Amino acid sequence: MGVYRTTVAGNYFPYSQPQETGNKVEVRWATLTSAAGGGLLAVGQPHLNVNALHHAAEDLDQAIHHHELPARAETYLNLDGKQMGLGGDDSWGALPLEKYRIKAAPMSYRFRLRPI
C-alpha cells in the first residue's frame, strides 16, 4: 500500500501495438489535477481500477502503430470496478487463464467524485 504519483503522459507505455495501458488496481482514491492544482478526486467504495490517458479507447482500438494515435489535449479518465487481462499463455490470441476471467453476471460498483 502506498501513495504514488505520475503524469498522464507517463501512464502510457508504447507496446508494440497500441492498447490500453497504465491501469492501477485496488485503488482507494485517485486525484487528477492540473499544474495549478485544480482537478477531480475519485474515491472508490471500496476500491476502483483507475486509468488516465491522452487517448480515447477508440483511438487505441483503431491504431495499428503509435504514429497513428491522434495527439489529444484531453485526458480520458477510466474508473472501472474490474478489468480482465488481455491474454493467456501465448501471444496468438489465447483467452486469459480461467482464474483471471470476469464471469458474465450482474455486478455493480460505486465511487464518489469531488472537484478539488
ZATI-968592 format. One record per residue: x, y, z of N, C-alpha, C in turn; residue number from 1; residue in one letter. Coordinates in pm, 1 decimal. Example, Ala and Ser with C-alpha at 12.3 -4.5 7.8 and 13.67 -1.06 7.14 Angstrom:
pt nc1=1319.0, nc2=-569.0, nc3=780.0, cac1=1230.0, cac2=-450.0, cac3=780.0, cc1=1320.0, cc2=-330.0, cc3=780.0, num=1, residu=A
pt nc1=1285.0, nc2=-225.0, nc3=708.0, cac1=1367.0, cac2=-106.0, cac3=714.0, cc1=1290.0, cc2=3.0, cc3=787.0, num=2, residu=S
END
This chain:
pt nc1=85.3, nc2=-115.9, nc3=0.0, cac1=0.0, cac2=0.0, cac3=0.0, cc1=90.2, cc2=122.4, cc3=0.0, num=1, residu=M
pt nc1=50.1, nc2=224.0, nc3=-72.7, cac1=129.2, cac2=345.4, cac3=-78.2, cc1=55.6, cc2=453.8, cc3=-153.7, num=2, residu=G
pt nc1=118.4, nc2=569.5, nc3=-161.2, cac1=67.6, cac2=681.0, cac3=-240.3, cc1=166.0, cc2=701.5, cc3=-354.2, num=3, residu=V
pt nc1=116.3, nc2=700.2, nc3=-476.5, cac1=201.0, cac2=707.8, cac3=-594.6, cc1=162.3, cc2=828.2, cc3=-677.9, num=4, residu=Y
pt nc1=258.5, nc2=880.0, nc3=-753.8, cac1=234.6, cac2=997.2, cac3=-836.4, cc1=295.2, cc2=975.1, cc3=-974.3, num=5, residu=R
pt nc1=221.0, nc2=1012.4, nc3=-1077.2, cac1=270.2, cac2=1005.0, cac3=-1213.9, cc1=199.7, cc2=1111.8, cc3=-1295.9, num=6, residu=T
pt nc1=239.9, nc2=1125.9, nc3=-1419.2, cac1=170.4, cac2=1214.8, cac3=-1511.6, cc1=81.7, cc2=1130.4, cc3=-1602.9, num=7, residu=T
pt nc1=-12.9, nc2=1193.6, nc3=-1668.8, cac1=-97.2, cac2=1120.8, cac3=-1763.0, cc1=-10.2, cc2=1066.1, cc3=-1875.9, num=8, residu=V
pt nc1=80.8, nc2=1146.8, nc3=-1927.9, cac1=169.6, cac2=1100.0, cac3=-2035.0, cc1=256.9, cc2=984.2, cc3=-1986.5, num=9, residu=A
pt nc1=301.2, nc2=988.3, nc3=-1861.6, cac1=383.0, cac2=881.7, cac3=-1805.4, cc1=306.4, cc2=753.1, cc3=-1781.3, num=10, residu=G
pt nc1=174.8, nc2=760.3, nc3=-1785.9, cac1=89.6, cac2=644.2, cac3=-1766.1, cc1=82.6, cc2=556.0, cc3=-1891.0, num=11, residu=N
pt nc1=126.4, nc2=609.1, nc3=-2005.5, cac1=118.4, cac2=536.9, cac3=-2132.6, cc1=248.1, cc2=460.9, cc3=-2158.1, num=12, residu=Y
pt nc1=235.3, nc2=332.6, nc3=-2191.3, cac1=351.3, cac2=251.9, cac3=-2229.6, cc1=336.5, cc2=213.8, cc3=-2376.2, num=13, residu=F
pt nc1=438.9, nc2=236.3, nc3=-2458.2, cac1=427.1, cac2=208.5, cac3=-2602.1, cc1=447.7, cc2=61.3, cc3=-2636.7, num=14, residu=P
pt nc1=347.0, nc2=-21.7, nc3=-2610.8, cac1=354.0, cac2=-161.2, cac3=-2651.8, cc1=370.1, cc2=-169.2, cc3=-2803.7, num=15, residu=Y
pt nc1=408.7, nc2=-284.2, nc3=-2855.4, cac1=433.2, cac2=-297.1, cac3=-2998.9, cc1=309.7, cc2=-260.7, cc3=-3081.0, num=16, residu=S
pt nc1=191.4, nc2=-286.7, nc3=-3028.8, cac1=67.0, cac2=-240.5, cac3=-3091.5, cc1=-7.2, cc2=-157.6, cc3=-2987.0, num=17, residu=Q
pt nc1=-54.9, nc2=-37.8, nc3=-3022.5, cac1=-125.4, cac2=44.9, cac3=-2923.4, cc1=-240.2, cc2=-31.9, cc3=-2857.5, num=18, residu=P
pt nc1=-247.0, nc2=-19.6, nc3=-2724.9, cac1=-350.4, cac2=-86.3, cac3=-2647.4, cc1=-363.1, cc2=-15.6, cc3=-2513.5, num=19, residu=Q
pt nc1=-468.6, nc2=-49.1, nc3=-2440.7, cac1=-488.1, cac2=11.2, cac3=-2309.6, cc1=-367.3, cc2=-19.9, cc3=-2222.1, num=20, residu=E
pt nc1=-327.4, nc2=76.8, nc3=-2142.6, cac1=-208.7, cac2=63.3, cac3=-2059.9, cc1=-221.1, cc2=154.8, cc3=-1938.9, num=21, residu=T
pt nc1=-145.9, nc2=126.6, nc3=-1835.2, cac1=-140.7, cac2=214.3, cac3=-1719.3, cc1=-247.7, cc2=192.7, cc3=-1615.2, num=22, residu=G
pt nc1=-325.8, nc2=86.3, nc3=-1623.6, cac1=-432.2, cac2=62.5, cac3=-1527.0, cc1=-374.7, cc2=34.4, cc3=-1388.4, num=23, residu=N
pt nc1=-433.6, nc2=96.1, nc3=-1288.5, cac1=-396.4, cac2=72.8, cac3=-1148.6, cc1=-513.2, cc2=0.7, cc3=-1081.5, num=24, residu=K
pt nc1=-483.8, nc2=-103.8, nc3=-1003.3, cac1=-589.6, cac2=-184.9, cac3=-942.2, cc1=-596.7, cc2=-163.5, cc3=-791.3, num=25, residu=V
pt nc1=-714.3, nc2=-192.6, nc3=-734.5, cac1=-742.3, cac2=-179.2, cac3=-591.6, cc1=-704.2, cc2=-41.5, cc3=-538.6, num=26, residu=E
pt nc1=-745.2, nc2=60.7, nc3=-612.3, cac1=-717.7, cac2=199.1, cac3=-576.9, cc1=-826.8, cc2=247.6, cc3=-481.9, num=27, residu=V
pt nc1=-785.4, nc2=303.8, nc3=-370.9, cac1=-883.0, cac2=358.5, cac3=-275.6, cc1=-927.8, cc2=497.1, cc3=-317.5, num=28, residu=R
pt nc1=-833.6, nc2=579.8, nc3=-363.6, cac1=-865.8, cac2=713.7, cac3=-411.9, cc1=-761.5, cc2=756.9, cc3=-514.6, num=29, residu=W
pt nc1=-802.1, nc2=845.5, nc3=-602.5, cac1=-710.4, cac2=898.9, cac3=-703.7, cc1=-748.8, cc2=1043.9, cc3=-731.4, num=30, residu=A
pt nc1=-648.9, nc2=1126.2, nc3=-754.8, cac1=-674.0, cac2=1263.5, cac3=-796.3, cc1=-614.8, cc2=1284.9, cc3=-934.2, num=31, residu=T
pt nc1=-681.9, nc2=1364.7, nc3=-1010.4, cac1=-636.3, cac2=1405.2, cac3=-1142.9, cc1=-635.5, cc2=1557.5, cc3=-1139.3, num=32, residu=L
pt nc1=-516.3, nc2=1617.8, nc3=-1143.2, cac1=-506.3, cac2=1762.4, cac3=-1124.0, cc1=-426.5, cc2=1828.8, cc3=-1234.9, num=33, residu=T
pt nc1=-452.7, nc2=1956.9, nc3=-1252.3, cac1=-377.4, cac2=2039.4, cac3=-1345.4, cc1=-251.2, cc2=2089.5, cc3=-1274.8, num=34, residu=S
pt nc1=-165.3, nc2=2156.1, nc3=-1348.6, cac1=-44.5, cac2=2214.0, cac3=-1288.9, cc1=-79.6, cc2=2316.9, cc3=-1181.7, num=35, residu=A
pt nc1=-196.4, nc2=2380.5, nc3=-1195.0, cac1=-240.3, cac2=2480.1, cac3=-1097.2, cc1=-300.0, cc2=2416.4, cc3=-972.0, num=36, residu=A
pt nc1=-322.8, nc2=2284.2, nc3=-973.5, cac1=-372.4, cac2=2214.8, cac3=-854.9, cc1=-520.1, cc2=2183.7, cc3=-854.4, num=37, residu=G
pt nc1=-596.8, nc2=2238.4, nc3=-946.4, cac1=-739.6, cac2=2207.4, cac3=-953.6, cc1=-760.8, cc2=2074.4, cc3=-1023.4, num=38, residu=G
pt nc1=-871.0, nc2=2008.8, nc3=-993.2, cac1=-895.0, cac2=1881.8, cac3=-1060.3, cc1=-1010.6, cc2=1804.5, cc3=-1002.4, num=39, residu=G
pt nc1=-994.1, nc2=1673.2, nc3=-998.8, cac1=-1100.4, cac2=1581.3, cac3=-961.9, cc1=-1046.2, cc2=1474.9, cc3=-867.4, num=40, residu=L
pt nc1=-1122.7, nc2=1444.6, nc3=-763.7, cac1=-1091.9, cac2=1337.1, cac3=-670.6, cc1=-1194.3, cc2=1226.5, cc3=-692.9, num=41, residu=L
pt nc1=-1146.1, nc2=1103.6, nc3=-712.1, cac1=-1232.3, cac2=986.2, cac3=-723.8, cc1=-1203.0, cc2=895.6, cc3=-605.2, num=42, residu=A
pt nc1=-1307.4, nc2=858.2, nc3=-533.2, cac1=-1292.7, cac2=772.6, cac3=-415.4, cc1=-1372.9, cc2=645.5, cc3=-438.8, num=43, residu=V
pt nc1=-1305.1, nc2=530.7, nc3=-435.9, cac1=-1372.4, cac2=402.9, cac3=-452.7, cc1=-1449.8, cc2=365.0, cc3=-328.5, num=44, residu=G
pt nc1=-1555.2, nc2=286.7, nc3=-346.7, cac1=-1634.6, cac2=240.5, cac3=-233.7, cc1=-1657.1, cc2=90.1, cc3=-245.4, num=45, residu=Q
pt nc1=-1555.8, nc2=5.6, nc3=-218.4, cac1=-1431.4, cac2=41.3, cac3=-151.0, cc1=-1313.0, cc2=67.6, cc3=-244.6, num=46, residu=P
pt nc1=-1304.7, nc2=-0.4, nc3=-360.8, cac1=-1189.2, cac2=14.0, cac3=-448.2, cc1=-1230.5, cc2=37.0, cc3=-592.9, num=47, residu=H
pt nc1=-1133.3, nc2=83.5, nc3=-673.1, cac1=-1153.2, cac2=105.1, cac3=-815.8, cc1=-1031.9, cc2=57.0, cc3=-893.0, num=48, residu=L
pt nc1=-1050.2, nc2=40.3, nc3=-1022.0, cac1=-940.0, cac2=34.6, cac3=-1117.3, cc1=-937.8, cc2=172.1, cc3=-1182.9, num=49, residu=N
pt nc1=-821.1, nc2=233.1, nc3=-1192.3, cac1=-810.6, cac2=370.2, cac3=-1240.8, cc1=-707.5, cc2=377.4, cc3=-1352.5, num=50, residu=V
pt nc1=-743.0, nc2=452.6, nc3=-1456.1, cac1=-652.4, cac2=473.7, cac3=-1567.9, cc1=-680.5, cc2=610.9, cc3=-1627.0, num=51, residu=N
pt nc1=-576.4, nc2=685.2, nc3=-1660.5, cac1=-591.2, cac2=814.8, cac3=-1726.5, cc1=-490.4, cc2=821.0, cc3=-1840.9, num=52, residu=A
pt nc1=-540.9, nc2=851.5, nc3=-1960.4, cac1=-456.1, cac2=860.6, cac3=-2079.1, cc1=-496.6, cc2=981.6, cc3=-2162.9, num=53, residu=L
pt nc1=-409.4, nc2=1020.2, nc3=-2254.1, cac1=-442.0, cac2=1124.9, cac3=-2350.7, cc1=-495.5, cc2=1063.2, cc3=-2480.0, num=54, residu=H
pt nc1=-546.9, nc2=942.0, nc3=-2472.0, cac1=-603.9, cac2=872.8, cac3=-2587.5, cc1=-738.4, cc2=813.0, cc3=-2547.9, num=55, residu=H
pt nc1=-837.0, nc2=827.5, nc3=-2635.5, cac1=-966.4, cac2=762.0, cac3=-2614.7, cc1=-951.3, cc2=613.4, cc3=-2642.0, num=56, residu=A
pt nc1=-1038.6, nc2=532.7, nc3=-2584.4, cac1=-1035.5, cac2=388.4, cac3=-2608.0, cc1=-1046.4, cc2=358.9, cc3=-2757.6, num=57, residu=A
pt nc1=-1126.9, nc2=436.5, nc3=-2828.6, cac1=-1141.6, cac2=417.0, cac3=-2973.3, cc1=-1010.7, cc2=441.8, cc3=-3047.2, num=58, residu=E
pt nc1=-933.2, nc2=540.7, nc3=-3001.7, cac1=-802.4, cac2=567.8, cac3=-3063.0, cc1=-713.4, cc2=443.9, cc3=-3055.1, num=59, residu=D
pt nc1=-708.8, nc2=383.7, nc3=-2937.0, cac1=-622.7, cac2=267.1, cac3=-2914.7, cc1=-671.4, cc2=146.6, cc3=-2995.2, num=60, residu=L
pt nc1=-803.5, nc2=131.2, nc3=-3006.7, cac1=-859.2, cac2=18.5, cac3=-3082.1, cc1=-833.0, cc2=30.1, cc3=-3231.5, num=61, residu=D
pt nc1=-831.2, nc2=151.9, nc3=-3283.4, cac1=-821.5, cac2=172.0, cac3=-3427.6, cc1=-678.9, cc2=185.6, cc3=-3478.7, num=62, residu=Q
pt nc1=-584.4, nc2=220.8, nc3=-3393.3, cac1=-446.0, cac2=241.3, cac3=-3437.6, cc1=-371.2, cc2=108.5, cc3=-3442.2, num=63, residu=A
pt nc1=-291.8, nc2=91.5, nc3=-3544.5, cac1=-205.7, cac2=-26.2, cac3=-3555.5, cc1=-63.4, cc2=8.8, cc3=-3511.6, num=64, residu=I
pt nc1=-25.1, nc2=135.4, nc3=-3531.2, cac1=108.2, cac2=184.0, cac3=-3493.1, cc1=93.4, cc2=311.2, cc3=-3409.2, num=65, residu=H
pt nc1=193.7, nc2=340.8, nc3=-3329.8, cac1=187.7, cac2=456.7, cac3=-3239.6, cc1=171.9, cc2=588.4, cc3=-3314.4, num=66, residu=H
pt nc1=234.3, nc2=601.7, nc3=-3430.4, cac1=223.6, cac2=727.8, cac3=-3504.3, cc1=81.4, cc2=753.3, cc3=-3555.0, num=67, residu=H
pt nc1=-5.7, nc2=652.7, nc3=-3548.9, cac1=-144.5, cac2=668.7, cac3=-3590.9, cc1=-234.9, cc2=721.2, cc3=-3478.7, num=68, residu=E
pt nc1=-183.7, nc2=727.5, nc3=-3356.6, cac1=-263.3, cac2=778.8, cac3=-3245.0, cc1=-272.7, cc2=931.4, cc3=-3255.4, num=69, residu=L
pt nc1=-394.3, nc2=986.1, nc3=-3251.0, cac1=-406.8, cac2=1132.3, cac3=-3257.0, cc1=-352.1, cc2=1195.8, cc3=-3129.1, num=70, residu=P
pt nc1=-287.8, nc2=1310.7, nc3=-3146.1, cac1=-239.0, cac2=1386.1, cac3=-3029.5, cc1=-357.9, cc2=1461.8, cc3=-2971.0, num=71, residu=A
pt nc1=-398.2, nc2=1426.3, nc3=-2851.0, cac1=-514.7, cac2=1488.3, cac3=-2788.3, cc1=-472.6, cc2=1564.9, cc3=-2663.1, num=72, residu=R
pt nc1=-530.0, nc2=1681.2, nc3=-2645.0, cac1=-505.3, cac2=1760.4, cac3=-2524.1, cc1=-591.0, cc2=1709.7, cc3=-2408.7, num=73, residu=A
pt nc1=-703.6, nc2=1645.6, nc3=-2441.3, cac1=-795.0, cac2=1597.1, cac3=-2338.4, cc1=-733.3, cc2=1480.4, cc3=-2261.5, num=74, residu=E
pt nc1=-781.3, nc2=1464.2, nc3=-2139.1, cac1=-744.8, cac2=1348.7, cac3=-2057.9, cc1=-868.4, cc2=1261.1, cc3=-2043.9, num=75, residu=T
pt nc1=-852.1, nc2=1131.6, nc3=-2070.8, cac1=-960.5, cac2=1035.1, cac3=-2060.5, cc1=-939.5, cc2=953.7, cc3=-1933.0, num=76, residu=Y
pt nc1=-1030.4, nc2=970.1, nc3=-1838.5, cac1=-1022.4, cac2=902.0, cac3=-1709.8, cc1=-1118.0, cc2=783.7, cc3=-1710.4, num=77, residu=L
pt nc1=-1066.0, nc2=664.4, nc3=-1683.5, cac1=-1146.8, cac2=543.0, cac3=-1673.4, cc1=-1150.7, cc2=499.6, cc3=-1527.7, num=78, residu=N
pt nc1=-1269.5, nc2=482.6, nc3=-1476.6, cac1=-1291.4, cac2=432.2, cac3=-1340.7, cc1=-1372.3, cc2=304.1, cc3=-1354.5, num=79, residu=L
pt nc1=-1307.5, nc2=192.1, nc3=-1332.4, cac1=-1369.8, cac2=61.8, cac3=-1354.0, cc1=-1380.3, cc2=-15.2, cc3=-1223.1, num=80, residu=D
pt nc1=-1481.4, nc2=-100.5, nc3=-1214.7, cac1=-1494.6, cac2=-189.2, cac3=-1099.9, cc1=-1399.8, cc2=-307.6, cc3=-1110.2, num=81, residu=G
pt nc1=-1386.2, nc2=-362.7, nc3=-1231.1, cac1=-1297.7, cac2=-476.3, cac3=-1257.4, cc1=-1243.8, cc2=-462.5, cc3=-1398.5, num=82, residu=K
pt nc1=-1134.7, nc2=-529.3, nc3=-1424.4, cac1=-1081.1, cac2=-535.1, cac3=-1559.3, cc1=-1015.9, cc2=-670.7, cc3=-1580.0, num=83, residu=Q
pt nc1=-1046.4, nc2=-730.8, nc3=-1694.1, cac1=-990.8, cac2=-861.9, cac3=-1725.3, cc1=-858.4, cc2=-844.5, cc3=-1799.0, num=84, residu=M
pt nc1=-767.9, nc2=-939.1, nc3=-1780.4, cac1=-640.8, cac2=-937.4, cac3=-1850.5, cc1=-658.1, cc2=-951.2, cc3=-2000.1, num=85, residu=G
pt nc1=-549.4, nc2=-927.8, nc3=-2073.4, cac1=-555.5, cac2=-927.5, cac3=-2219.4, cc1=-539.8, cc2=-1063.8, cc3=-2282.5, num=86, residu=L
pt nc1=-465.4, nc2=-1153.6, nc3=-2222.3, cac1=-443.1, cac2=-1280.6, cac3=-2289.9, cc1=-393.0, cc2=-1388.0, cc3=-2197.6, num=87, residu=G
pt nc1=-376.5, nc2=-1506.1, nc3=-2254.1, cac1=-336.4, cac2=-1622.4, cac3=-2176.3, cc1=-187.7, cc2=-1648.6, cc3=-2182.2, num=88, residu=G
pt nc1=-153.0, nc2=-1771.0, nc3=-2216.5, cac1=-15.0, cac2=-1816.3, cac3=-2208.9, cc1=68.1, cc2=-1785.8, cc3=-2332.3, num=89, residu=D
pt nc1=6.7, nc2=-1737.2, nc3=-2437.2, cac1=82.8, cac2=-1709.5, cac3=-2558.3, cc1=39.8, cc2=-1574.9, cc3=-2617.3, num=90, residu=D
pt nc1=99.5, nc2=-1535.9, nc3=-2725.6, cac1=63.8, cac2=-1409.1, cac3=-2789.5, cc1=-17.7, cc2=-1430.8, cc3=-2916.1, num=91, residu=S
pt nc1=-82.4, nc2=-1545.7, nc3=-2929.7, cac1=-156.3, cac2=-1578.8, cac3=-3051.2, cc1=-306.3, cc2=-1576.5, cc3=-3029.9, num=92, residu=W
pt nc1=-353.7, nc2=-1501.5, nc3=-2933.3, cac1=-497.3, cac2=-1485.7, cac3=-2917.7, cc1=-562.8, cc2=-1572.7, cc3=-2812.7, num=93, residu=G
pt nc1=-485.7, nc2=-1642.1, nc3=-2731.3, cac1=-545.7, cac2=-1724.5, cac3=-2625.6, cc1=-618.4, cc2=-1635.9, cc3=-2524.9, num=94, residu=A
pt nc1=-726.7, nc2=-1686.2, nc3=-2470.0, cac1=-800.7, cac2=-1614.2, cac3=-2367.0, cc1=-719.3, cc2=-1610.0, cc3=-2237.6, num=95, residu=L
pt nc1=-752.8, nc2=-1515.7, nc3=-2147.2, cac1=-688.0, cac2=-1517.0, cac3=-2015.7, cc1=-715.0, cc2=-1649.8, cc3=-1945.6, num=96, residu=P
pt nc1=-626.8, nc2=-1686.3, nc3=-1856.7, cac1=-649.0, cac2=-1807.0, cac3=-1778.1, cc1=-782.6, cc2=-1796.7, cc3=-1705.0, num=97, residu=L
pt nc1=-846.9, nc2=-1909.4, nc3=-1683.8, cac1=-980.3, cac2=-1914.0, cac3=-1624.3, cc1=-988.8, cc2=-1832.4, cc3=-1495.3, num=98, residu=E
pt nc1=-888.6, nc2=-1842.2, nc3=-1409.7, cac1=-894.6, cac2=-1772.9, cac3=-1280.4, cc1=-888.4, cc2=-1621.0, cc3=-1294.7, num=99, residu=K
pt nc1=-849.8, nc2=-1568.7, nc3=-1412.5, cac1=-841.1, cac2=-1424.7, cac3=-1434.2, cc1=-955.7, cc2=-1368.5, cc3=-1517.9, num=100, residu=Y
pt nc1=-1051.1, nc2=-1451.3, nc3=-1554.7, cac1=-1164.3, cac2=-1405.6, cac3=-1635.3, cc1=-1273.7, cc2=-1346.9, cc3=-1546.9, num=101, residu=R
pt nc1=-1345.5, nc2=-1252.1, nc3=-1601.5, cac1=-1461.5, cac2=-1194.6, cac3=-1533.2, cc1=-1584.9, cc2=-1264.0, cc3=-1589.9, num=102, residu=I
pt nc1=-1655.4, nc2=-1332.0, nc3=-1505.2, cac1=-1774.4, cac2=-1407.3, cac3=-1547.2, cc1=-1890.6, cc2=-1312.7, cc3=-1574.3, num=103, residu=K
pt nc1=-1971.2, nc2=-1345.7, nc3=-1673.8, cac1=-2091.4, cac2=-1267.7, cac3=-1704.2, cc1=-2192.0, cc2=-1287.6, cc3=-1591.6, num=104, residu=A
pt nc1=-2220.9, nc2=-1182.1, nc3=-1520.0, cac1=-2315.8, cac2=-1186.1, cac3=-1409.3, cc1=-2349.9, cc2=-1042.0, cc3=-1372.0, num=105, residu=A
pt nc1=-2466.4, nc2=-1020.1, nc3=-1315.1, cac1=-2497.2, cac2=-884.0, cac3=-1269.3, cc1=-2392.3, cc2=-838.3, cc3=-1167.9, num=106, residu=P
pt nc1=-2345.0, nc2=-717.1, nc3=-1184.2, cac1=-2248.9, cac2=-662.1, cac3=-1089.4, cc1=-2261.2, cc2=-510.9, cc3=-1089.3, num=107, residu=M
pt nc1=-2211.3, nc2=-450.5, nc3=-985.9, cac1=-2211.8, cac2=-305.1, cac3=-976.3, cc1=-2091.5, cc2=-261.8, cc3=-894.0, num=108, residu=S
pt nc1=-2060.1, nc2=-134.7, nc3=-904.1, cac1=-1956.8, cac2=-76.5, cac3=-820.3, cc1=-1991.4, cc2=69.6, cc3=-797.5, num=109, residu=Y
pt nc1=-1933.1, nc2=126.1, nc3=-692.2, cac1=-1966.6, cac2=262.9, cac3=-654.8, cc1=-1839.6, cc2=343.0, cc3=-633.9, num=110, residu=R
pt nc1=-1851.9, nc2=471.6, nc3=-662.1, cac1=-1743.5, cac2=564.9, cac3=-634.0, cc1=-1802.9, cc2=704.5, cc3=-618.2, num=111, residu=F
pt nc1=-1725.1, nc2=791.6, nc3=-558.8, cac1=-1764.4, cac2=930.8, cac3=-543.5, cc1=-1666.1, cc2=1017.1, cc3=-619.8, num=112, residu=R
pt nc1=-1717.9, nc2=1123.4, nc3=-680.7, cac1=-1634.5, cac2=1221.9, cac3=-748.9, cc1=-1651.3, cc2=1355.8, cc3=-677.9, num=113, residu=L
pt nc1=-1539.0, nc2=1425.1, nc3=-660.6, cac1=-1543.0, cac2=1555.9, cac3=-595.9, cc1=-1444.4, cc2=1649.3, cc3=-663.6, num=114, residu=R
pt nc1=-1484.3, nc2=1770.4, nc3=-698.1, cac1=-1387.3, cac2=1865.3, cac3=-752.1, cc1=-1289.4, cc2=1908.6, cc3=-643.6, num=115, residu=P
pt nc1=-1165.5, nc2=1931.5, nc3=-682.3, cac1=-1065.4, cac2=1980.9, cac3=-586.8, cc1=-992.9, cc2=2100.6, cc3=-646.1, num=116, residu=I
END
